[in-house]
Amino acid sequence: MMTKESMISQMRKKGLKMTPQRLAIIDVLIEQADSHPGASLIFKKAKKRKKSLSLSTTYATLNEFSRHGIIKMLQFDKMEDRYDGNLEEHINLICERCKKILDYNVPINVAPKRVMKKTGFSIKDTRLEYYGYCKDCYAKTKGGGKKRVKEKNG
């Protein structure tokens, strides 16, 4: 789980400077961790804490945090990029209606080193996503006219 202390510790290990603007961004990332916020929401909320914060600084900081592995950037074609502080293996459940993103912890972890040893494939990053409807949107659309995915055993 992402904490302010763990993020600051990671920044120090990576040699990144601690600024008031970065602290404001970290605070918002922590508060909004369950919602996978986009840069516009992070900027809006962090600006309330640090008036001198600019949108370009927000984007630069988020990109730097992502580049250094402090957070994960989730890039999308049809919606704003979002940011995830959960670096553990998990599934992102993405609602196609309201764009909410929920984490679902994976009970089985596939070790990247094992994959590389067996296949020779060098893994840089992983991301597993399921698209559908969150509980609230599913109820509003009465299933959205889509068939439910049946679990396959075996």
C-alpha positions as CSV (number, residue, x, y, z in Angstrom):
1,M,0.0,0.0,0.0
2,M,1.2,3.4,-0.9
3,T,1.9,5.8,2.0
4,K,3.4,9.3,2.1
5,E,6.4,8.0,3.9
6,S,7.0,5.2,1.4
7,M,6.8,7.7,-1.5
8,I,9.2,10.1,0.1
9,S,11.6,7.3,0.9
10,Q,11.5,6.1,-2.8
11,M,12.1,9.7,-4.0
12,R,15.1,10.0,-1.7
13,K,16.5,6.6,-3.0
14,K,16.1,7.8,-6.6
15,G,17.8,11.2,-5.7
16,L,14.7,13.3,-6.4
17,K,14.3,16.6,-4.8
18,M,11.5,17.1,-2.3
19,T,9.6,20.3,-3.1
20,P,6.4,21.8,-1.6
21,Q,4.7,21.2,-5.0
22,R,5.7,17.5,-5.1
23,L,4.5,17.1,-1.5
24,A,1.1,18.5,-2.4
25,I,0.9,16.1,-5.4
26,I,1.9,13.2,-3.1
27,D,-0.8,14.1,-0.6
28,V,-3.4,14.0,-3.4
29,L,-2.1,10.7,-4.7
30,I,-2.4,9.2,-1.3
31,E,-5.9,10.6,-0.7
32,Q,-7.2,9.6,-4.1
33,A,-5.4,6.2,-4.3
34,D,-8.5,4.2,-4.6
35,S,-9.8,6.3,-7.6
36,H,-6.7,6.2,-9.9
37,P,-6.9,10.0,-10.4
38,G,-6.0,11.8,-13.6
39,A,-3.6,14.7,-13.8
40,S,-6.5,17.3,-14.0
41,L,-8.0,16.1,-10.7
42,I,-4.6,15.8,-9.1
43,F,-3.8,19.4,-10.2
44,K,-7.1,20.8,-9.0
45,K,-6.8,19.3,-5.6
46,A,-3.0,19.9,-5.1
47,K,-3.4,23.6,-6.2
48,K,-5.7,24.1,-3.2
49,R,-2.7,23.1,-1.0
50,K,0.0,24.9,-3.0
51,K,-1.2,27.9,-4.9
52,S,2.0,28.2,-6.9
53,L,1.6,24.8,-8.5
54,S,1.1,24.8,-12.3
55,L,-0.5,22.2,-14.5
56,S,2.8,21.7,-16.4
57,T,4.6,21.0,-13.1
58,T,1.9,18.5,-12.2
59,Y,2.4,16.6,-15.4
60,A,6.2,16.8,-15.2
61,T,6.1,15.5,-11.6
62,L,3.7,12.6,-12.4
63,N,5.8,11.6,-15.4
64,E,8.9,11.7,-13.3
65,F,7.3,9.6,-10.5
66,S,6.1,7.1,-13.2
67,R,9.5,7.0,-14.9
68,H,11.2,6.2,-11.5
69,G,8.7,3.5,-10.6
70,I,7.1,5.4,-7.7
71,I,3.7,5.3,-9.4
72,K,2.3,3.6,-12.5
73,M,0.8,5.7,-15.4
74,L,-2.2,4.0,-17.0
75,Q,-2.4,5.3,-20.5
76,F,-5.7,5.1,-22.4
77,D,-6.8,6.0,-26.0
78,K,-10.3,7.2,-25.1
79,M,-9.9,8.8,-21.7
80,E,-7.5,10.8,-19.6
81,D,-4.3,8.9,-18.4
82,R,-4.7,7.9,-14.8
83,Y,-2.2,7.2,-12.1
84,D,-1.9,4.1,-9.9
85,G,0.1,3.9,-6.7
86,N,-0.6,0.2,-6.2
87,L,2.6,-1.4,-7.7
88,E,1.6,-4.9,-6.6
89,E,0.2,-7.3,-9.2
90,H,-3.5,-6.6,-9.5
91,I,-6.3,-6.3,-12.1
92,N,-7.6,-2.9,-13.0
93,L,-11.4,-3.2,-13.3
94,I,-12.4,-0.3,-15.6
95,C,-16.0,0.8,-15.8
96,E,-16.9,1.7,-19.4
97,R,-19.7,4.0,-18.3
98,C,-18.4,6.2,-15.4
99,K,-14.6,5.5,-16.0
100,K,-14.1,4.4,-12.4
101,I,-11.1,2.1,-11.9
102,L,-11.0,-0.4,-9.1
103,D,-8.2,-2.7,-8.1
104,Y,-8.7,-6.4,-7.7
105,N,-5.8,-8.3,-6.1
106,V,-4.7,-11.3,-8.0
107,P,-4.5,-14.5,-6.0
108,I,-1.8,-15.9,-8.2
109,N,1.4,-14.1,-9.2
110,V,3.4,-15.0,-12.2
111,A,7.0,-14.2,-11.6
112,P,8.6,-12.2,-14.4
113,K,11.9,-13.9,-13.8
114,R,10.3,-17.3,-14.4
115,V,8.8,-16.1,-17.7
116,M,12.1,-14.6,-18.8
117,K,14.0,-17.8,-17.9
118,K,11.5,-20.0,-19.8
119,T,10.9,-17.8,-22.8
120,G,13.9,-15.4,-23.0
121,F,11.3,-12.5,-23.1
122,S,12.5,-9.5,-21.0
123,I,9.5,-8.0,-19.2
124,K,9.5,-4.2,-18.6
125,D,6.0,-3.7,-17.2
126,T,2.8,-5.5,-16.7
127,R,-0.8,-4.4,-16.7
128,L,-4.0,-6.5,-16.6
129,E,-7.4,-4.9,-17.2
130,Y,-11.0,-6.0,-17.3
131,Y,-13.5,-3.7,-18.9
132,G,-17.2,-3.8,-18.0
133,Y,-19.5,-2.0,-15.6
134,C,-19.0,-1.2,-11.9
135,K,-21.7,-2.3,-9.5
136,D,-23.5,1.1,-9.6
137,C,-23.5,1.4,-13.4
138,Y,-24.4,-2.2,-13.9
139,A,-27.5,-1.7,-11.8
140,K,-28.4,1.5,-13.7
141,T,-28.1,-0.1,-17.1
142,K,-29.7,-3.4,-15.9
143,G,-26.7,-5.2,-17.3
144,G,-26.1,-2.8,-20.2
145,G,-27.5,-5.3,-22.7
146,K,-24.2,-7.3,-22.4
147,K,-23.8,-10.9,-21.5
148,R,-22.1,-11.6,-18.2
149,V,-18.7,-13.3,-18.5
150,K,-18.9,-16.9,-17.2
151,E,-16.0,-18.2,-15.3
152,K,-14.3,-21.1,-16.9
153,N,-13.0,-23.9,-14.7
154,G,-9.9,-25.7,-15.7
